[in-house]
Amino acid sequence: MPEVPTEALIACGYTLEFRDADAGAPAIPILGFELHDPPQSLANFGLDDAVWVKLLVTLPLALLDGEGGAVWQQTLPNDTTFTGLPLFAQAAVLSGLDGLSMSTPTATTVGPN
């Protein structure tokens, strides 16, 4: 009988790489299966940025490296109902003139093992 895994994965998970921000700035990536339409404006907080990704999970805060980049990896459940779904990602960087900058959202499609 095959061994039952304690944490099911789809392949190696989802990797998000972020580059070209302020070196050493803290950043938080956001993952979700949907986009806000229209995006959520942060103008009420005195910011020019907008959040496009409807929150599913935030990955751990990381300090960007000397070139302003970071890499995060998130595992996905080994559940075929996720196959074919779009997975959206966006990063919030805590730096810059207004104190917060949102990256451009990206999208990929969840594939099977």
Secondary structure, 3 states (H helix, E strand, C coil): CCCCCCCCCCCCCEEEEECCCCCCCEEEEEEECEEEEEEEECHHHCCCCEEEEECCEECCCEECCCCCCEEEEECCCCCHHHCCCEEEEEEEECCCCCCCEECCCEEEECCCC
